[in-house]
Amino acid sequence: DKQAESPDAGPKSDGLTNKDQLFIKIQEAYEVLSDPSKRRQYDSTLDFDDDVPEEVDEKLGFYGTFGPVFDRNARWSCRYPVPELGD
C-alpha cells in the first residue's frame, strides 16, 4: 500500500505527521538563530577554530596573517557589527 509507505501518510504516536514535526524543528531553529543571545549560546557548542599561525608571514604582514583568524571566529564576538582587524 503506497499510502502506508509515505512518510507523511498519517500521525505518529505523538499525533504529529512528519511534516508537522519538520515544521516544528524549523520553527525552533529559526527562534534560536534569530535571537542574538540564543544564537551565541548555540554557537558556543560548535568547535572553536584555534588554528592560529605561530609566526607572522613577512609577505602578508601582521594583518594579512592574523586577519583571517579573526574573520573565522567573528561569531564569538559580543559586538556587532564585529570590528575588523586592520591597519
N, CA and C atoms as a LAMMPS dump frame, in Angstrom:
ITEM: TIMESTEP
0
ITEM: NUMBER OF ATOMS
261
ITEM: BOX BOUNDS ff ff ff
-5.0000000000000000e+02 5.0000000000000000e+02
-5.0000000000000000e+02 5.0000000000000000e+02
-5.0000000000000000e+02 5.0000000000000000e+02
ITEM: ATOMS id mol type element x y z
1 1 1 N 0.851 -1.179 0
2 1 2 C 0 0 0
3 1 3 C 0.889 1.232 0
4 2 1 N 0.809 2.044 -1.051
5 2 2 C 1.679 3.201 -1.198
6 2 3 C 1.435 4.243 -0.129
7 3 1 N 0.198 4.419 0.309
8 3 2 C -0.091 5.431 1.321
9 3 3 C 0.575 5.057 2.643
10 4 1 N 0.616 3.806 2.99
11 4 2 C 1.242 3.363 4.237
12 4 3 C 2.752 3.589 4.185
13 5 1 N 3.346 3.562 2.985
14 5 2 C 4.78 3.764 2.84
15 5 3 C 5.161 5.236 2.896
16 6 1 N 4.236 6.123 2.625
17 6 2 C 4.524 7.546 2.582
18 6 3 C 4.919 8.059 3.955
19 7 1 N 5.987 8.857 4.056
20 7 2 C 6.395 9.388 5.364
21 7 3 C 5.395 10.388 5.931
22 8 1 N 4.514 10.925 5.074
23 8 2 C 3.523 11.896 5.528
24 8 3 C 2.137 11.278 5.661
25 9 1 N 2.053 9.965 5.556
26 9 2 C 0.768 9.298 5.459
27 9 3 C -0.149 9.548 6.641
28 10 1 N 0.368 9.459 7.831
29 10 2 C -0.538 9.606 8.958
30 10 3 C 0.187 10.028 10.21
31 11 1 N -0.565 10.241 11.262
32 11 2 C 0.045 10.684 12.511
33 11 3 C 0.919 9.615 13.147
34 12 1 N 1.94 10.072 13.821
35 12 2 C 2.805 9.183 14.595
36 12 3 C 2.185 8.982 15.971
37 13 1 N 2.887 8.302 16.831
38 13 2 C 2.345 8.019 18.166
39 13 3 C 2.064 9.299 18.956
40 14 1 N 2.789 10.398 18.634
41 14 2 C 2.537 11.663 19.335
42 14 3 C 1.46 12.495 18.643
43 15 1 N 0.865 11.966 17.578
44 15 2 C -0.212 12.652 16.888
45 15 3 C 0.246 13.615 15.821
46 16 1 N 1.556 13.724 15.599
47 16 2 C 2.09 14.661 14.606
48 16 3 C 2.593 13.905 13.382
49 17 1 N 2.326 14.441 12.216
50 17 2 C 2.868 13.853 10.997
51 17 3 C 4.331 14.268 10.867
52 18 1 N 5.041 13.664 9.939
53 18 2 C 6.437 14.047 9.695
54 18 3 C 6.53 15.507 9.27
55 19 1 N 5.549 15.971 8.478
56 19 2 C 5.546 17.379 8.066
57 19 3 C 5.4 18.289 9.287
58 20 1 N 4.509 17.918 10.212
59 20 2 C 4.326 18.716 11.425
60 20 3 C 5.614 18.756 12.241
61 21 1 N 6.264 17.6 12.387
62 21 2 C 7.499 17.534 13.163
63 21 3 C 8.6 18.364 12.507
64 22 1 N 8.683 18.305 11.176
65 22 2 C 9.68 19.088 10.454
66 22 3 C 9.416 20.583 10.628
67 23 1 N 8.162 20.992 10.528
68 23 2 C 7.802 22.394 10.705
69 23 3 C 8.202 22.878 12.1
70 24 1 N 7.952 22.068 13.112
71 24 2 C 8.299 22.436 14.49
72 24 3 C 9.815 22.597 14.635
73 25 1 N 10.574 21.683 14.029
74 25 2 C 12.041 21.78 14.105
75 25 3 C 12.544 23.043 13.408
76 26 1 N 11.966 23.36 12.26
77 26 2 C 12.37 24.57 11.535
78 26 3 C 12.022 25.806 12.353
79 27 1 N 10.85 25.812 12.961
80 27 2 C 10.429 26.949 13.781
81 27 3 C 11.361 27.125 14.989
82 28 1 N 11.725 26.017 15.643
83 28 2 C 12.641 26.093 16.787
84 28 3 C 14.008 26.614 16.352
85 29 1 N 14.493 26.149 15.199
86 29 2 C 15.789 26.603 14.697
87 29 3 C 15.746 28.098 14.397
88 30 1 N 14.666 28.555 13.789
89 30 2 C 14.524 29.978 13.485
90 30 3 C 14.538 30.814 14.767
91 31 1 N 13.836 30.348 15.791
92 31 2 C 13.789 31.074 17.06
93 31 3 C 15.181 31.202 17.67
94 32 1 N 15.986 30.155 17.574
95 32 2 C 17.344 30.195 18.128
96 32 3 C 18.241 31.111 17.303
97 33 1 N 18.191 30.954 15.98
98 33 2 C 19.115 31.692 15.127
99 33 3 C 18.762 33.161 15
100 34 1 N 17.521 33.539 15.255
101 34 2 C 17.133 34.941 15.125
102 34 3 C 17.282 35.727 16.424
103 35 1 N 17.56 35.053 17.532
104 35 2 C 17.758 35.714 18.825
105 35 3 C 19.256 35.738 19.115
106 36 1 N 19.881 36.936 19.19
107 36 2 C 21.338 37.002 19.364
108 36 3 C 21.859 36.228 20.578
109 37 1 N 21.146 36.275 21.687
110 37 2 C 21.6 35.575 22.887
111 37 3 C 21.523 34.06 22.697
112 38 1 N 20.414 33.597 22.137
113 38 2 C 20.265 32.153 21.891
114 38 3 C 21.243 31.697 20.82
115 39 1 N 21.499 32.55 19.822
116 39 2 C 22.435 32.206 18.753
117 39 3 C 23.842 32.047 19.32
118 40 1 N 24.245 32.966 20.202
119 40 2 C 25.573 32.885 20.815
120 40 3 C 25.684 31.611 21.651
121 41 1 N 24.606 31.268 22.353
122 41 2 C 24.611 30.039 23.15
123 41 3 C 24.749 28.821 22.237
124 42 1 N 24.032 28.816 21.118
125 42 2 C 24.143 27.718 20.153
126 42 3 C 25.56 27.655 19.588
127 43 1 N 26.088 28.812 19.172
128 43 2 C 27.43 28.845 18.601
129 43 3 C 28.481 28.333 19.577
130 44 1 N 28.238 28.519 20.871
131 44 2 C 29.225 28.083 21.86
132 44 3 C 29.35 26.565 21.907
133 45 1 N 28.409 25.849 21.308
134 45 2 C 28.504 24.389 21.278
135 45 3 C 29.335 23.904 20.097
136 46 1 N 29.638 24.814 19.165
137 46 2 C 30.422 24.463 17.991
138 46 3 C 31.909 24.567 18.303
139 47 1 N 32.701 23.887 17.518
140 47 2 C 34.147 23.918 17.72
141 47 3 C 34.699 25.306 17.443
142 48 1 N 35.631 25.723 18.275
143 48 2 C 36.341 26.985 18.086
144 48 3 C 37.527 26.709 17.178
145 49 1 N 37.71 27.536 16.179
146 49 2 C 38.818 27.36 15.247
147 49 3 C 40.075 27.963 15.862
148 50 1 N 40.892 27.125 16.465
149 50 2 C 42.094 27.626 17.123
150 50 3 C 43.344 27.415 16.267
151 51 1 N 43.141 27.322 14.958
152 51 2 C 44.254 27.194 14.032
153 51 3 C 44.828 28.584 13.788
154 52 1 N 45.801 28.952 14.608
155 52 2 C 46.396 30.285 14.554
156 52 3 C 47.86 30.141 14.135
157 53 1 N 48.28 30.919 13.135
158 53 2 C 49.691 30.854 12.733
159 53 3 C 50.6 31.208 13.911
160 54 1 N 51.731 30.547 13.964
161 54 2 C 52.667 30.797 15.066
162 54 3 C 53.582 31.981 14.782
163 55 1 N 53.717 32.33 13.512
164 55 2 C 54.59 33.437 13.143
165 55 3 C 53.902 34.32 12.114
166 56 1 N 54.319 35.57 12.068
167 56 2 C 53.815 36.484 11.06
168 56 3 C 54.47 36.142 9.729
169 57 1 N 53.644 35.969 8.714
170 57 2 C 54.161 35.76 7.36
171 57 3 C 54.642 37.113 6.855
172 58 1 N 55.936 37.226 6.614
173 58 2 C 56.535 38.514 6.238
174 58 3 C 55.919 39.063 4.95
175 59 1 N 55.497 38.187 4.043
176 59 2 C 54.892 38.639 2.79
177 59 3 C 53.512 39.253 3.039
178 60 1 N 52.783 38.718 4.016
179 60 2 C 51.415 39.178 4.291
180 60 3 C 51.36 40.265 5.352
181 61 1 N 52.35 40.299 6.228
182 61 2 C 52.33 41.235 7.342
183 61 3 C 51.405 40.729 8.445
184 62 1 N 51.351 41.477 9.542
185 62 2 C 50.567 41.069 10.706
186 62 3 C 49.089 40.897 10.36
187 63 1 N 48.494 41.925 9.737
188 63 2 C 47.061 41.888 9.462
189 63 3 C 46.701 40.821 8.433
190 64 1 N 47.533 40.646 7.451
191 64 2 C 47.301 39.607 6.448
192 64 3 C 47.415 38.21 7.017
193 65 1 N 48.303 38.049 7.995
194 65 2 C 48.492 36.743 8.617
195 65 3 C 47.374 36.407 9.592
196 66 1 N 47.019 37.357 10.452
197 66 2 C 46.062 37.069 11.523
198 66 3 C 44.629 37.506 11.226
199 67 1 N 44.437 38.359 10.218
200 67 2 C 43.092 38.804 9.86
201 67 3 C 42.124 37.658 9.59
202 68 1 N 42.531 36.646 8.8
203 68 2 C 41.632 35.524 8.533
204 68 3 C 41.226 34.755 9.797
205 69 1 N 42.103 34.707 10.79
206 69 2 C 41.772 34.024 12.057
207 69 3 C 40.628 34.767 12.744
208 70 1 N 40.731 36.095 12.783
209 70 2 C 39.673 36.895 13.407
210 70 3 C 38.37 36.766 12.617
211 71 1 N 38.456 36.744 11.299
212 71 2 C 37.258 36.606 10.472
213 71 3 C 36.556 35.274 10.724
214 72 1 N 37.343 34.19 10.817
215 72 2 C 36.75 32.86 11.024
216 72 3 C 36.058 32.744 12.372
217 73 1 N 36.528 33.489 13.34
218 73 2 C 35.977 33.358 14.693
219 73 3 C 35.135 34.565 15.112
220 74 1 N 34.686 35.344 14.148
221 74 2 C 33.904 36.545 14.447
222 74 3 C 32.586 36.224 15.143
223 75 1 N 32.067 35.026 14.966
224 75 2 C 30.777 34.684 15.588
225 75 3 C 30.833 34.726 17.11
226 76 1 N 32.046 34.709 17.67
227 76 2 C 32.183 34.719 19.13
228 76 3 C 32.135 36.124 19.702
229 77 1 N 32.125 37.113 18.846
230 77 2 C 32.147 38.499 19.311
231 77 3 C 30.82 38.896 19.951
232 78 1 N 30.909 39.717 20.982
233 78 2 C 29.707 40.282 21.623
234 78 3 C 29.35 41.614 20.991
235 79 1 N 30.211 42.137 20.132
236 79 2 C 29.965 43.423 19.468
237 79 3 C 29.559 43.175 18.025
238 80 1 N 28.474 43.785 17.624
239 80 2 C 28.011 43.688 16.241
240 80 3 C 27.722 45.081 15.72
241 81 1 N 28.174 45.431 14.548
242 81 2 C 28.972 44.566 13.69
243 81 3 C 30.343 44.319 14.303
244 82 1 N 30.904 43.194 13.958
245 82 2 C 32.193 42.787 14.505
246 82 3 C 33.266 43.747 14.012
247 83 1 N 34.062 44.333 14.928
248 83 2 C 35.147 45.222 14.493
249 83 3 C 36.138 44.458 13.616
250 84 1 N 36.616 45.13 12.605
251 84 2 C 37.574 44.49 11.708
252 84 3 C 38.983 44.699 12.213
253 85 1 N 39.811 43.693 12.041
254 85 2 C 41.226 43.809 12.36
255 85 3 C 41.886 44.362 11.116
256 86 1 N 42.512 45.493 11.219
257 86 2 C 43.11 46.063 10.039
258 86 3 C 44.061 47.186 10.374
259 87 1 N 44.746 47.598 9.347
260 87 2 C 45.73 48.651 9.574
261 87 3 C 45.236 49.958 9.131
